[in-house]
């Protein structure tokens, strides 16, 4: 997100150029003590009832979609 807002690098008043990502990572390390992994992030998501109410959308997306043929023996 920081790169989107500030660009890929920042120029300090001394003229030194540093990666924006590095600044963001340091900020997260100071706040959390570590950089969370994707698995850490996913574990923190609390499932809500609406998240489990998914409907099949194939027929809406592909008008030629046909349900799988079930062979009865």
N, CA, C and O atoms as a CHARMM CRD file, in Angstrom:
* protein
*
  292
    1    1 UNK  N      0.81700  -1.17600   0.00000 PROA 1      0.00000
    2    1 UNK  CA     0.00000   0.00000   0.00000 PROA 1      0.00000
    3    1 UNK  C      0.87000   1.25300   0.00000 PROA 1      0.00000
    4    1 UNK  O      0.57400   2.22600  -0.69400 PROA 1      0.00000
    5    2 UNK  N      1.93700   1.21900   0.77800 PROA 2      0.00000
    6    2 UNK  CA     2.80800   2.39200   0.85700 PROA 2      0.00000
    7    2 UNK  C      3.43100   2.70100  -0.50200 PROA 2      0.00000
    8    2 UNK  O      3.57000   3.86400  -0.88200 PROA 2      0.00000
    9    3 UNK  N      3.80600   1.64300  -1.23300 PROA 3      0.00000
   10    3 UNK  CA     4.38900   1.86500  -2.56900 PROA 3      0.00000
   11    3 UNK  C      3.37200   2.49600  -3.50700 PROA 3      0.00000
   12    3 UNK  O      3.73600   3.31000  -4.35600 PROA 3      0.00000
   13    4 UNK  N      2.11700   2.13600  -3.36700 PROA 4      0.00000
   14    4 UNK  CA     1.06500   2.71200  -4.20600 PROA 4      0.00000
   15    4 UNK  C      0.92500   4.20800  -3.93600 PROA 4      0.00000
   16    4 UNK  O      0.73800   5.00000  -4.85900 PROA 4      0.00000
   17    5 UNK  N      1.01800   4.57700  -2.68000 PROA 5      0.00000
   18    5 UNK  CA     0.83900   5.98100  -2.30300 PROA 5      0.00000
   19    5 UNK  C      2.10400   6.80500  -2.53400 PROA 5      0.00000
   20    5 UNK  O      2.04400   7.89200  -3.11000 PROA 5      0.00000
   21    6 UNK  N      3.25900   6.28400  -2.08100 PROA 6      0.00000
   22    6 UNK  CA     4.49300   7.06500  -2.09800 PROA 6      0.00000
   23    6 UNK  C      5.44900   6.73100  -3.24000 PROA 6      0.00000
   24    6 UNK  O      6.43400   7.44100  -3.44700 PROA 6      0.00000
   25    7 UNK  N      5.16800   5.65000  -3.99000 PROA 7      0.00000
   26    7 UNK  CA     6.07700   5.23600  -5.05200 PROA 7      0.00000
   27    7 UNK  C      7.05500   4.19800  -4.54400 PROA 7      0.00000
   28    7 UNK  O      7.06800   3.89800  -3.35000 PROA 7      0.00000
   29    8 UNK  N      7.88100   3.63600  -5.43100 PROA 8      0.00000
   30    8 UNK  CA     8.78200   2.54600  -5.03400 PROA 8      0.00000
   31    8 UNK  C      9.94200   2.97500  -4.14000 PROA 8      0.00000
   32    8 UNK  O     10.48100   2.15000  -3.40300 PROA 8      0.00000
   33    9 UNK  N     10.34000   4.25000  -4.19000 PROA 9      0.00000
   34    9 UNK  CA    11.44700   4.72000  -3.35300 PROA 9      0.00000
   35    9 UNK  C     11.11400   6.06300  -2.72300 PROA 9      0.00000
   36    9 UNK  O     10.24700   6.79900  -3.19500 PROA 9      0.00000
   37   10 UNK  N     11.83200   6.36100  -1.63800 PROA 10     0.00000
   38   10 UNK  CA    11.71800   7.65200  -0.96800 PROA 10     0.00000
   39   10 UNK  C     13.10200   8.28700  -0.94900 PROA 10     0.00000
   40   10 UNK  O     14.10200   7.58800  -0.79000 PROA 10     0.00000
   41   11 UNK  N     13.16700   9.59700  -1.10800 PROA 11     0.00000
   42   11 UNK  CA    14.43400  10.31000  -1.03400 PROA 11     0.00000
   43   11 UNK  C     14.46200  11.09300   0.27000 PROA 11     0.00000
   44   11 UNK  O     13.60600  11.94300   0.52000 PROA 11     0.00000
   45   12 UNK  N     15.46300  10.79200   1.09800 PROA 12     0.00000
   46   12 UNK  CA    15.61800  11.48400   2.37600 PROA 12     0.00000
   47   12 UNK  C     16.18700  12.88000   2.14900 PROA 12     0.00000
   48   12 UNK  O     16.65500  13.19800   1.05600 PROA 12     0.00000
   49   13 UNK  N     16.14200  13.70500   3.18000 PROA 13     0.00000
   50   13 UNK  CA    16.67000  15.06900   3.07000 PROA 13     0.00000
   51   13 UNK  C     18.17200  15.06800   2.81000 PROA 13     0.00000
   52   13 UNK  O     18.71800  16.05200   2.31200 PROA 13     0.00000
   53   14 UNK  N     18.83600  13.97200   3.14400 PROA 14     0.00000
   54   14 UNK  CA    20.27700  13.84700   2.89600 PROA 14     0.00000
   55   14 UNK  C     20.57800  13.45300   1.46500 PROA 14     0.00000
   56   14 UNK  O     21.73600  13.43800   1.04900 PROA 14     0.00000
   57   15 UNK  N     19.52500  13.13100   0.70000 PROA 15     0.00000
   58   15 UNK  CA    19.70800  12.69400  -0.67800 PROA 15     0.00000
   59   15 UNK  C     19.74300  11.18800  -0.84100 PROA 15     0.00000
   60   15 UNK  O     19.72300  10.67000  -1.95700 PROA 15     0.00000
   61   16 UNK  N     19.79500  10.49400   0.27900 PROA 16     0.00000
   62   16 UNK  CA    19.81800   9.02000   0.22100 PROA 16     0.00000
   63   16 UNK  C     18.46500   8.51000  -0.25700 PROA 16     0.00000
   64   16 UNK  O     17.42600   9.02000   0.16400 PROA 16     0.00000
   65   17 UNK  N     18.46700   7.50900  -1.13000 PROA 17     0.00000
   66   17 UNK  CA    17.24400   6.90700  -1.65600 PROA 17     0.00000
   67   17 UNK  C     17.06400   5.54900  -0.99500 PROA 17     0.00000
   68   17 UNK  O     17.97100   4.71700  -1.00400 PROA 17     0.00000
   69   18 UNK  N     15.87400   5.33100  -0.41600 PROA 18     0.00000
   70   18 UNK  CA    15.57500   4.05700   0.24400 PROA 18     0.00000
   71   18 UNK  C     14.27100   3.49500  -0.30100 PROA 18     0.00000
   72   18 UNK  O     13.38100   4.25300  -0.68700 PROA 18     0.00000
   73   19 UNK  N     14.15100   2.16900  -0.33700 PROA 19     0.00000
   74   19 UNK  CA    12.90100   1.55600  -0.81200 PROA 19     0.00000
   75   19 UNK  C     11.75000   1.81800   0.16000 PROA 19     0.00000
   76   19 UNK  O     11.90600   1.68900   1.37400 PROA 19     0.00000
   77   20 UNK  N     10.62200   2.17800  -0.38000 PROA 20     0.00000
   78   20 UNK  CA     9.42900   2.41500   0.42500 PROA 20     0.00000
   79   20 UNK  C      9.02300   1.14200   1.15900 PROA 20     0.00000
   80   20 UNK  O      8.56800   1.20000   2.30100 PROA 20     0.00000
   81   21 UNK  N      9.18500   0.00000   0.50900 PROA 21     0.00000
   82   21 UNK  CA     8.81900  -1.27800   1.12900 PROA 21     0.00000
   83   21 UNK  C      9.60900  -1.50000   2.41900 PROA 21     0.00000
   84   21 UNK  O      9.06600  -2.00600   3.40100 PROA 21     0.00000
   85   22 UNK  N     10.88900  -1.12200   2.41900 PROA 22     0.00000
   86   22 UNK  CA    11.72100  -1.29200   3.60400 PROA 22     0.00000
   87   22 UNK  C     11.15400  -0.48700   4.76900 PROA 22     0.00000
   88   22 UNK  O     11.09300  -0.98000   5.89600 PROA 22     0.00000
   89   23 UNK  N     10.74100   0.75100   4.50100 PROA 23     0.00000
   90   23 UNK  CA    10.16300   1.60500   5.54300 PROA 23     0.00000
   91   23 UNK  C      8.90000   0.94900   6.10400 PROA 23     0.00000
   92   23 UNK  O      8.70500   0.90500   7.31900 PROA 23     0.00000
   93   24 UNK  N      8.04100   0.43700   5.21400 PROA 24     0.00000
   94   24 UNK  CA     6.81300  -0.22700   5.65000 PROA 24     0.00000
   95   24 UNK  C      7.09500  -1.46000   6.49900 PROA 24     0.00000
   96   24 UNK  O      6.43400  -1.69400   7.51100 PROA 24     0.00000
   97   25 UNK  N      8.09300  -2.25300   6.07300 PROA 25     0.00000
   98   25 UNK  CA     8.43600  -3.45600   6.82800 PROA 25     0.00000
   99   25 UNK  C      8.95500  -3.10200   8.21300 PROA 25     0.00000
  100   25 UNK  O      8.61800  -3.77300   9.18900 PROA 25     0.00000
  101   26 UNK  N      9.77500  -2.05000   8.31300 PROA 26     0.00000
  102   26 UNK  CA    10.28700  -1.62200   9.61400 PROA 26     0.00000
  103   26 UNK  C      9.15000  -1.17200  10.52100 PROA 26     0.00000
  104   26 UNK  O      9.15800  -1.44800  11.72100 PROA 26     0.00000
  105   27 UNK  N      8.18300  -0.48500   9.94900 PROA 27     0.00000
  106   27 UNK  CA     7.02700  -0.02300  10.72300 PROA 27     0.00000
  107   27 UNK  C      6.24400  -1.20800  11.29300 PROA 27     0.00000
  108   27 UNK  O      5.86000  -1.19800  12.46200 PROA 27     0.00000
  109   28 UNK  N      6.01100  -2.22600  10.46500 PROA 28     0.00000
  110   28 UNK  CA     5.28200  -3.42000  10.92300 PROA 28     0.00000
  111   28 UNK  C      6.08500  -4.14700  11.99900 PROA 28     0.00000
  112   28 UNK  O      5.52200  -4.58000  13.00500 PROA 28     0.00000
  113   29 UNK  N      7.40600  -4.28300  11.79300 PROA 29     0.00000
  114   29 UNK  CA     8.25100  -4.94300  12.79600 PROA 29     0.00000
  115   29 UNK  C      8.20500  -4.21000  14.13100 PROA 29     0.00000
  116   29 UNK  O      8.17500  -4.84800  15.18400 PROA 29     0.00000
  117   30 UNK  N      8.19900  -2.86800  14.10100 PROA 30     0.00000
  118   30 UNK  CA     8.13900  -2.10000  15.34500 PROA 30     0.00000
  119   30 UNK  C      6.80500  -2.30300  16.05700 PROA 30     0.00000
  120   30 UNK  O      6.75900  -2.39100  17.28400 PROA 30     0.00000
  121   31 UNK  N      5.71800  -2.37700  15.28500 PROA 31     0.00000
  122   31 UNK  CA     4.38600  -2.52600  15.89100 PROA 31     0.00000
  123   31 UNK  C      4.11300  -3.95100  16.36200 PROA 31     0.00000
  124   31 UNK  O      3.60000  -4.15200  17.46200 PROA 31     0.00000
  125   32 UNK  N      4.45400  -4.94500  15.53300 PROA 32     0.00000
  126   32 UNK  CA     4.09500  -6.33800  15.83800 PROA 32     0.00000
  127   32 UNK  C      5.25900  -7.17800  16.35600 PROA 32     0.00000
  128   32 UNK  O      5.04800  -8.20500  17.00100 PROA 32     0.00000
  129   33 UNK  N      6.48200  -6.74300  16.07400 PROA 33     0.00000
  130   33 UNK  CA     7.65300  -7.52000  16.47400 PROA 33     0.00000
  131   33 UNK  C      8.09900  -8.50900  15.41600 PROA 33     0.00000
  132   33 UNK  O      9.16400  -9.11100  15.55100 PROA 33     0.00000
  133   34 UNK  N      7.30700  -8.69100  14.36300 PROA 34     0.00000
  134   34 UNK  CA     7.64300  -9.60600  13.27000 PROA 34     0.00000
  135   34 UNK  C      6.80000  -9.24700  12.05600 PROA 34     0.00000
  136   34 UNK  O      5.83100  -8.49400  12.15300 PROA 34     0.00000
  137   35 UNK  N      7.18900  -9.80300  10.90400 PROA 35     0.00000
  138   35 UNK  CA     6.39700  -9.63300   9.68600 PROA 35     0.00000
  139   35 UNK  C      5.46700 -10.83600   9.58700 PROA 35     0.00000
  140   35 UNK  O      5.95100 -11.95500   9.41400 PROA 35     0.00000
  141   36 UNK  N      4.15400 -10.65300   9.68900 PROA 36     0.00000
  142   36 UNK  CA     3.24400 -11.79600   9.62000 PROA 36     0.00000
  143   36 UNK  C      3.27400 -12.45800   8.23800 PROA 36     0.00000
  144   36 UNK  O      3.39100 -11.78500   7.21400 PROA 36     0.00000
  145   37 UNK  N      3.16600 -13.77300   8.23400 PROA 37     0.00000
  146   37 UNK  CA     3.08600 -14.51700   6.97800 PROA 37     0.00000
  147   37 UNK  C      1.63900 -14.51200   6.48800 PROA 37     0.00000
  148   37 UNK  O      0.73600 -14.06300   7.19400 PROA 37     0.00000
  149   38 UNK  N      1.43400 -15.00800   5.28800 PROA 38     0.00000
  150   38 UNK  CA     0.07400 -15.13900   4.77100 PROA 38     0.00000
  151   38 UNK  C     -0.74700 -16.06000   5.68100 PROA 38     0.00000
  152   38 UNK  O     -1.92000 -15.79600   5.94300 PROA 38     0.00000
  153   39 UNK  N     -0.12400 -17.13800   6.16000 PROA 39     0.00000
  154   39 UNK  CA    -0.82100 -18.07300   7.05200 PROA 39     0.00000
  155   39 UNK  C     -1.25200 -17.37300   8.33800 PROA 39     0.00000
  156   39 UNK  O     -2.35100 -17.61800   8.83400 PROA 39     0.00000
  157   40 UNK  N     -0.39600 -16.50200   8.88600 PROA 40     0.00000
  158   40 UNK  CA    -0.76400 -15.74400  10.09100 PROA 40     0.00000
  159   40 UNK  C     -1.97600 -14.87300   9.81400 PROA 40     0.00000
  160   40 UNK  O     -2.89000 -14.78300  10.63300 PROA 40     0.00000
  161   41 UNK  N     -1.97700 -14.23800   8.66500 PROA 41     0.00000
  162   41 UNK  CA    -3.07100 -13.34200   8.29200 PROA 41     0.00000
  163   41 UNK  C     -4.38200 -14.11500   8.14500 PROA 41     0.00000
  164   41 UNK  O     -5.42500 -13.67600   8.63000 PROA 41     0.00000
  165   42 UNK  N     -4.32300 -15.27600   7.46900 PROA 42     0.00000
  166   42 UNK  CA    -5.53300 -16.07700   7.24500 PROA 42     0.00000
  167   42 UNK  C     -6.08900 -16.61200   8.56300 PROA 42     0.00000
  168   42 UNK  O     -7.30600 -16.66000   8.74700 PROA 42     0.00000
  169   43 UNK  N     -5.20900 -17.01300   9.48000 PROA 43     0.00000
  170   43 UNK  CA    -5.66700 -17.52800  10.77400 PROA 43     0.00000
  171   43 UNK  C     -6.42500 -16.47100  11.57000 PROA 43     0.00000
  172   43 UNK  O     -7.26100 -16.80600  12.40900 PROA 43     0.00000
  173   44 UNK  N     -6.13800 -15.20000  11.31100 PROA 44     0.00000
  174   44 UNK  CA    -6.76800 -14.11800  12.06100 PROA 44     0.00000
  175   44 UNK  C     -8.15200 -13.74600  11.53300 PROA 44     0.00000
  176   44 UNK  O     -8.85800 -12.96200  12.16800 PROA 44     0.00000
  177   45 UNK  N     -8.55000 -14.28900  10.39100 PROA 45     0.00000
  178   45 UNK  CA    -9.86000 -13.97400   9.81900 PROA 45     0.00000
  179   45 UNK  C    -10.93700 -14.73100  10.59400 PROA 45     0.00000
  180   45 UNK  O    -10.85400 -15.94900  10.75300 PROA 45     0.00000
  181   46 UNK  N    -11.93100 -14.01500  11.06700 PROA 46     0.00000
  182   46 UNK  CA   -13.05500 -14.65200  11.74700 PROA 46     0.00000
  183   46 UNK  C    -14.14600 -14.93000  10.72400 PROA 46     0.00000
  184   46 UNK  O    -14.68800 -13.99700  10.13100 PROA 46     0.00000
  185   47 UNK  N    -14.47900 -16.20500  10.50800 PROA 47     0.00000
  186   47 UNK  CA   -15.52700 -16.52300   9.53400 PROA 47     0.00000
  187   47 UNK  C    -16.87700 -15.93100   9.95400 PROA 47     0.00000
  188   47 UNK  O    -17.25800 -16.00000  11.12300 PROA 47     0.00000
  189   48 UNK  N    -17.56700 -15.36800   9.02100 PROA 48     0.00000
  190   48 UNK  CA   -18.91100 -14.82300   9.23000 PROA 48     0.00000
  191   48 UNK  C    -19.90500 -15.72700   8.50200 PROA 48     0.00000
  192   48 UNK  O    -19.53100 -16.36900   7.52100 PROA 48     0.00000
  193   49 UNK  N    -21.14600 -15.79400   8.94900 PROA 49     0.00000
  194   49 UNK  CA   -22.13100 -16.67400   8.31300 PROA 49     0.00000
  195   49 UNK  C    -22.27500 -16.44400   6.80800 PROA 49     0.00000
  196   49 UNK  O    -22.45700 -17.40200   6.05700 PROA 49     0.00000
  197   50 UNK  N    -22.19700 -15.18800   6.35600 PROA 50     0.00000
  198   50 UNK  CA   -22.38500 -14.90500   4.93400 PROA 50     0.00000
  199   50 UNK  C    -21.24900 -15.47300   4.08400 PROA 50     0.00000
  200   50 UNK  O    -21.41500 -15.66300   2.87900 PROA 50     0.00000
  201   51 UNK  N    -20.10500 -15.74300   4.69600 PROA 51     0.00000
  202   51 UNK  CA   -18.96200 -16.26100   3.93200 PROA 51     0.00000
  203   51 UNK  C    -19.19000 -17.69600   3.45400 PROA 51     0.00000
  204   51 UNK  O    -18.55500 -18.13300   2.49500 PROA 51     0.00000
  205   52 UNK  N    -20.08000 -18.42300   4.10500 PROA 52     0.00000
  206   52 UNK  CA   -20.33200 -19.80900   3.73700 PROA 52     0.00000
  207   52 UNK  C    -21.52000 -19.99400   2.81200 PROA 52     0.00000
  208   52 UNK  O    -21.82600 -21.12300   2.43100 PROA 52     0.00000
  209   53 UNK  N    -22.19200 -18.92500   2.44400 PROA 53     0.00000
  210   53 UNK  CA   -23.37400 -19.02800   1.59700 PROA 53     0.00000
  211   53 UNK  C    -23.02500 -18.74300   0.14000 PROA 53     0.00000
  212   53 UNK  O    -23.55000 -17.80700  -0.46200 PROA 53     0.00000
  213   54 UNK  N    -22.15700 -19.53700  -0.40400 PROA 54     0.00000
  214   54 UNK  CA   -21.77000 -19.33800  -1.79900 PROA 54     0.00000
  215   54 UNK  C    -22.69500 -20.14000  -2.70600 PROA 54     0.00000
  216   54 UNK  O    -23.10900 -21.24600  -2.36100 PROA 54     0.00000
  217   55 UNK  N    -23.01100 -19.58500  -3.84900 PROA 55     0.00000
  218   55 UNK  CA   -23.82400 -20.27800  -4.84400 PROA 55     0.00000
  219   55 UNK  C    -22.96300 -20.57300  -6.05900 PROA 55     0.00000
  220   55 UNK  O    -22.00400 -19.85300  -6.33800 PROA 55     0.00000
  221   56 UNK  N    -23.30000 -21.61200  -6.76900 PROA 56     0.00000
  222   56 UNK  CA   -22.57400 -21.92900  -7.99400 PROA 56     0.00000
  223   56 UNK  C    -22.90900 -20.88300  -9.04700 PROA 56     0.00000
  224   56 UNK  O    -24.07700 -20.55400  -9.25600 PROA 56     0.00000
  225   57 UNK  N    -21.89300 -20.36800  -9.70000 PROA 57     0.00000
  226   57 UNK  CA   -22.10700 -19.28200 -10.65000 PROA 57     0.00000
  227   57 UNK  C    -21.77500 -19.67000 -12.08700 PROA 57     0.00000
  228   57 UNK  O    -21.84500 -18.83100 -12.98600 PROA 57     0.00000
  229   58 UNK  N    -21.41800 -20.92200 -12.31100 PROA 58     0.00000
  230   58 UNK  CA   -21.02800 -21.32800 -13.65500 PROA 58     0.00000
  231   58 UNK  C    -22.10400 -21.01200 -14.69500 PROA 58     0.00000
  232   58 UNK  O    -21.80100 -20.50900 -15.77700 PROA 58     0.00000
  233   59 UNK  N    -23.35900 -21.30800 -14.36200 PROA 59     0.00000
  234   59 UNK  CA   -24.45000 -21.08500 -15.31100 PROA 59     0.00000
  235   59 UNK  C    -24.63200 -19.59400 -15.59600 PROA 59     0.00000
  236   59 UNK  O    -25.06300 -19.22500 -16.68800 PROA 59     0.00000
  237   60 UNK  N    -24.31300 -18.74400 -14.63900 PROA 60     0.00000
  238   60 UNK  CA   -24.43000 -17.30400 -14.85400 PROA 60     0.00000
  239   60 UNK  C    -23.29600 -16.77400 -15.72700 PROA 60     0.00000
  240   60 UNK  O    -23.48600 -15.83100 -16.49600 PROA 60     0.00000
  241   61 UNK  N    -22.13900 -17.37200 -15.60800 PROA 61     0.00000
  242   61 UNK  CA   -20.95900 -16.91300 -16.33300 PROA 61     0.00000
  243   61 UNK  C    -20.90600 -17.50400 -17.73400 PROA 61     0.00000
  244   61 UNK  O    -20.57600 -16.80200 -18.69000 PROA 61     0.00000
  245   62 UNK  N    -21.22800 -18.78700 -17.86700 PROA 62     0.00000
  246   62 UNK  CA   -21.12700 -19.48900 -19.15400 PROA 62     0.00000
  247   62 UNK  C    -22.51700 -19.99200 -19.54600 PROA 62     0.00000
  248   62 UNK  O    -23.03700 -20.93300 -18.94700 PROA 62     0.00000
  249   63 UNK  N    -23.10000 -19.36800 -20.53700 PROA 63     0.00000
  250   63 UNK  CA   -24.46700 -19.76100 -20.91100 PROA 63     0.00000
  251   63 UNK  C    -24.53800 -21.15500 -21.51700 PROA 63     0.00000
  252   63 UNK  O    -25.62600 -21.71900 -21.64100 PROA 63     0.00000
  253   64 UNK  N    -23.39900 -21.71700 -21.89500 PROA 64     0.00000
  254   64 UNK  CA   -23.37100 -23.07300 -22.45200 PROA 64     0.00000
  255   64 UNK  C    -23.02700 -24.12200 -21.39300 PROA 64     0.00000
  256   64 UNK  O    -22.84700 -25.29800 -21.71100 PROA 64     0.00000
  257   65 UNK  N    -22.94000 -23.69600 -20.15900 PROA 65     0.00000
  258   65 UNK  CA   -22.59300 -24.60500 -19.07900 PROA 65     0.00000
  259   65 UNK  C    -23.71700 -25.62600 -18.88500 PROA 65     0.00000
  260   65 UNK  O    -24.89400 -25.26900 -18.83300 PROA 65     0.00000
  261   66 UNK  N    -23.33900 -26.88400 -18.77900 PROA 66     0.00000
  262   66 UNK  CA   -24.30500 -27.94300 -18.48200 PROA 66     0.00000
  263   66 UNK  C    -23.85200 -28.65900 -17.21800 PROA 66     0.00000
  264   66 UNK  O    -22.65500 -28.84200 -17.00000 PROA 66     0.00000
  265   67 UNK  N    -24.78700 -29.05400 -16.40300 PROA 67     0.00000
  266   67 UNK  CA   -24.44400 -29.80200 -15.20500 PROA 67     0.00000
  267   67 UNK  C    -23.74600 -31.09500 -15.59200 PROA 67     0.00000
  268   67 UNK  O    -24.03300 -31.65400 -16.65100 PROA 67     0.00000
  269   68 UNK  N    -22.83000 -31.58300 -14.75400 PROA 68     0.00000
  270   68 UNK  CA   -22.14900 -32.83400 -15.07900 PROA 68     0.00000
  271   68 UNK  C    -23.14100 -33.98100 -15.23400 PROA 68     0.00000
  272   68 UNK  O    -24.13200 -34.06900 -14.50900 PROA 68     0.00000
  273   69 UNK  N    -22.86000 -34.84500 -16.17900 PROA 69     0.00000
  274   69 UNK  CA   -23.71600 -36.00700 -16.41400 PROA 69     0.00000
  275   69 UNK  C    -23.36200 -37.05600 -15.38000 PROA 69     0.00000
  276   69 UNK  O    -22.19200 -37.39500 -15.20400 PROA 69     0.00000
  277   70 UNK  N    -24.37100 -37.56900 -14.69700 PROA 70     0.00000
  278   70 UNK  CA   -24.15600 -38.61000 -13.70100 PROA 70     0.00000
  279   70 UNK  C    -24.59300 -39.93000 -14.33500 PROA 70     0.00000
  280   70 UNK  O    -25.74100 -40.08800 -14.74900 PROA 70     0.00000
  281   71 UNK  N    -23.67000 -40.85600 -14.40000 PROA 71     0.00000
  282   71 UNK  CA   -23.95900 -42.14600 -15.02300 PROA 71     0.00000
  283   71 UNK  C    -24.50400 -43.08500 -13.95500 PROA 71     0.00000
  284   71 UNK  O    -23.86800 -43.31300 -12.92600 PROA 71     0.00000
  285   72 UNK  N    -25.69200 -43.62600 -14.21500 PROA 72     0.00000
  286   72 UNK  CA   -26.32000 -44.54800 -13.26600 PROA 72     0.00000
  287   72 UNK  C    -26.12000 -45.95800 -13.78900 PROA 72     0.00000
  288   72 UNK  O    -26.43600 -46.24800 -14.94200 PROA 72     0.00000
  289   73 UNK  N    -25.59500 -46.83600 -12.94200 PROA 73     0.00000
  290   73 UNK  CA   -25.38000 -48.23300 -13.38000 PROA 73     0.00000
  291   73 UNK  C    -26.23500 -49.18800 -12.60800 PROA 73     0.00000
  292   73 UNK  O    -26.18100 -50.39500 -12.84500 PROA 73     0.00000
